Structure formats: C-alpha cells, structure tokens
Amino acid sequence: MKSKSKFLVCFSFIFATLILFLCFSCTFEGTTDTNDDIKELNGELAVIFDYYSKAMTQNDPSIVKDFEEALCKFDEKYGSNLADKYHREYNEYTSRLSSGTSYPALTDMPFNIDGTVYLSGGDSGVVSSVISFVSPKATAGKYYHGGSLDLNKFDPTNLNVPSIQTAITKGAGYETAQDWMVKANVAVLKPAVVVNSSSLDLSQAAMDYYCDPNNTNMQYGFFANYVNIFNLVTKEDNYYWYCTKVVWRIYNKLGIDLDSNSSKIDWTTSGLYDMVVAYYYARYFYNWSLAKSKINEYMQQARKTIVLAEEIYFSPYLVKYYEQIRNP
C-alpha cells in the first residue's frame, strides 16, 4: 500500500508539473510578437520618420501638424509619450523664434579655404522643430546640417553659384554661399591637418558625380527603404545620401574619418532614442530586460553608422575658426 501511495503521489506531482508547464508555454507563446505585428509596428514608426526626412529637405509648415498627428496616433496605440516630448520641444523652440522668418546675411562668413566644413542649426522655421526633436543636441548651435566648400567652384562676385557639396531633396547636391550666409546658427571648421590639394580636388570631383543635378538615381535618407530605421544606411552606400555623409565621404577619401563618435554627444536626448525605446517596449512588452538589450544594441549600431553634424563638430581633425549663433 505504501508503495502504491508513493507511486500515486509521484505521478500526481509529475502530472501537475506537466500541466503547469504546458499552461505557461501557451501563455508565453501568446505574448510573443508575430511577423505581422512587427511589420505593422515598423510601418507606423516609418510614417513618423517619413515626416522627419521631409523636414530635412522641405520647408513646409504642414509637416509639423502631420508629424504631431503621427506621434499622437503612435502614443494612443502603444502607450508611449512621444507627442508630449515633442510638444515641449516645439514650445521651447518656437518661444525662441525671431519675429521674422529669416536672418540678415553673415557678410563676414569666410569662404577662402578649400574643403572648409560648414555646419548649421537652429533655423527659424517651425519645421526645424521636427529636426531638433529627433536629433541629439550637444552644442549651443544645435547643429544638424553640413556641407563642404569646393573652392574651385566658388565665385566671390556671385554668391549664388553652387559651390558647397551637401545633400538636398534628391540626395547629394549643392548649396550656395548665399544659402549658408542666411542660416541662423553656423560653425565653420577648417582642416587641423595638412590636406594634399590634389587629393582633395580628386575627392571633390568624385563627389561631383553624385551632386550633379542631373544625377537623380539616389534618395535622401539616413535609413534604407527611405524611412526604415532598422536598416541604417552605411557611410559607404552610394544610393542614400544625407548632408553630413557627403562631408564625411569627401574627407574619408583623404584617409580622414570625421565621425568622432564623441562622448560629448548624449544620444538619449534625441527623439530617435525616444522612438527606438517606444518601439522596443511595445514589441517586447513581455520582457523588459530583452527590450533594454535591444535598445542598447540598436543605439550602439546607430552611433557607429550615422555621422551627425555634431560628431563632425567635435572631430579632432577639424578646427573651428568662425561661429555665429543667432537662435540658441
């Protein structure tokens, strides 16, 4: 009898354990994300970044409203607070705007050193609040745009001649000295090392192929598929272009890496970080430890892959010799 009782107790324990295991397995399986969930979530985040990409190249105030609505929809569905953070950024940004929509030209801005790097930020238009929200901010100028001077193209008698290699709506392109003289905040940096002029000419000529207005076989963007933030565009890619990538490429052909990855830049102050956090907590709501791991992994990759204007600002291979901040 005792043996039979022990057998029944043992069998009951094993059976109960098996039932608990199966229940737990079914419950856990129900909380995991499916491919459709991932596609939908990624698509919703892609909509937000579509407006960011447009803000970088189009001065259309309607982008602000569309961007805000996209954030609100995302928050409502996933319980994040992106819209509230953007509202604070927007209110702070607009409170600093000048009464006008433009600034007088900086007539003392230097255009005399080949390969000079120009960085800008803080533009007065409300569209810039979208850019400012997404980008990290580590400098007084809150720089997010960049370009490099091709002195051979510069004409001091005609400041509207395309002479600064950068990125525009189509991808790689040109801006003029006049374009830069009216920007709100500007930093001008020259090489801190000796640059071979012939090598620089060759590098600029190589970039001319992509900057050519007739070459439209490209897109503007930080992410492949235009706005897919999980497909970061490499600095070596020749189809997707953004302004600071153009600058980086010119110097990289000279053996100079301007992507400083400076510790002075806190990526957690960026809207990009906030969106990545919102995405991974929504996707891995059942495992916050995994979500945090994925967030850190993504941001480390983004830091290495994307070259920001402020990372160029802190490059040891450049020295600042002119700066004007009119919208701090």
Sequence and secondary structure as in RCSB ss.txt:
>XXXX:A:sequence
MKSKSKFLVCFSFIFATLILFLCFSCTFEGTTDTNDDIKELNGELAVIFDYYSKAMTQNDPSIVKDFEEALCKFD
EKYGSNLADKYHREYNEYTSRLSSGTSYPALTDMPFNIDGTVYLSGGDSGVVSSVISFVSPKATAGKYYHGGSLD
LNKFDPTNLNVPSIQTAITKGAGYETAQDWMVKANVAVLKPAVVVNSSSLDLSQAAMDYYCDPNNTNMQYGFFAN
YVNIFNLVTKEDNYYWYCTKVVWRIYNKLGIDLDSNSSKIDWTTSGLYDMVVAYYYARYFYNWSLAKSKINEYMQ
QARKTIVLAEEIYFSPYLVKYYEQIRNP
>XXXX:A:secstr
 HHHHHHHHHHHHHHHHHHHHHHHHHHHHHHS  HHHHHHHHHHHHHHHHHHHHHHH   THHHHHHHHHHHHHH
HHH   HHHHHHHHHHHHHHT  SSS     TT    STT EEEEE  SSTTHHHHHHHS   STT EEEEEEE 
TTT  TT TTSEEEEEEETTEEEEEEHHHHHT SEEEEEEESS   HHHHHHHHHHHHHHH TT  S EE SBTT
BT TTSB  TT SSEE HHHHHHHHHHTTT       TT  GGGSHHHHHHHHHHHHHTTT HHHHHHHHHHHHH
HHHHH   HHHHHT TTEEEEEEEES  
